């Protein structure tokens, strides 16, 4: 790709300012109070895809938030790349832990980002990474270097499970027909260690409710005589792991794939410093399932975590009550071959079975998705690897991620296409947390690398 670095240099300030304006919009899909902001973001994405060179862009309505679809078809005999991303973001809570307002983007230098990083909700997940693809298209179309066809499918419900995207994909298979799917919603190992994500964990997300007495009770008059839903819930949750941090739900591990010693040895080649890992998180020890390393625990092993727990009085001062109800939100990250709906049912059956007398338990499934593994011998992977080699001067390391993008397995099922995960974020970018950020180096490196994927994919497809 000729002159890509000079093009980025010439347009650097504009590329940054456009992303900053996008990040100012609080497109929080989980909170209906931000509905207009989510819809506004879809319109902004539509306008930017048109400016970048798409011949056709439309906002496709769903039962929830819309999907922005765009395409640039230059020759139907050439390969087609389908780019997926999302324009919705996580809620910014807790707000008091942000060093700057989450929707007032600022650029600050850090130890890992000496060139600066953009601090804002959605900076890395996924507005910054999604927008790299828009700017990569602009470069290719404005310099007449687009080597193949491209389609965009940018949704607004990824952070709440993408339930309407599944319907859209099933109903629009011809529109979405492609030769490879390209996603940047993952990360790389380090600034100087490029990597390509080859595996994603699945997800099962549930909410549990434990109900005891028909009203909150005085803890002096009733304490010790009536089951306390909060006490019961915490005991039930504690019982979900044994002394080796192994999940105790019957049947949970039945379909878990055990990787060979050779595969685990290959994974271990990825650079990792345990002391630096602990220092970055300000912890004095790691924690997890016995018999596995930290990188194995957060990628090739399933997990169960409480994401939120509440009940009773949580305001200032004291109020001595036994709560009528207690609640928790629980997520289970799953590995390939574990079916998320089956795991959800196993959880429900087990959790209800361990409830003691005196309380009732309700389990409400929220959303989930299957895990995914992509081969490293595909044309798509080879094209991505060559692109990284050109821009980083190093061969990228294949890496399994602990995160989940539930719709990736759906794409392969419905569209019969492999997905290539070219992420440019870092684990330290605080996605889903206060002070989320995305390095300026990473942003521009993505814009530089993505067009090369198109080039090599087209060449290798001949």
Buried (B, 14 or more C-beta within 10 A) or exposed (E): BEEBEEBBEEBBEEBBEBBBEBBBBBBBBBEEEBEEBBBBBBEBBBEBBEBBBBEEBBBBEBEBBBBBBBBBBBEEEBBBBBBBBBBBBBBBEEEEEBEEBBBEBBBEEEEBBEBBBBBBBBBBBBBBBBBBBBBBBBBBBEBEBBBBBBBBBBBBBBBBBBBBBBEBBEEBEEBBEBBBBBBBBBBBBBBEBBBBBBBBBBBBBBBBBBBBBEEBBEBEEBEEEBBBBBBBBBEBBEEBBEEEBEBEBEEBBEBBEEBEEEEBEEBEEBEBEEEEBBEEEEEEEEEBBEEBBBBBBBBBBBBBEBEEBEBBEEEEEEEEBBBBBBBBBBBBBBBBEBBBEBBBBBBBEBBBEBBEEEBEBBBEBBBBBBBBBBEEEBBBBBBBBBBBBBBBEEEBBBBBBBBBBBBBBBBBEBBEBBBBBBBBBBBBBBBEEBBBBBBBBBBBBBBBBBBBBBBBBBBBBE
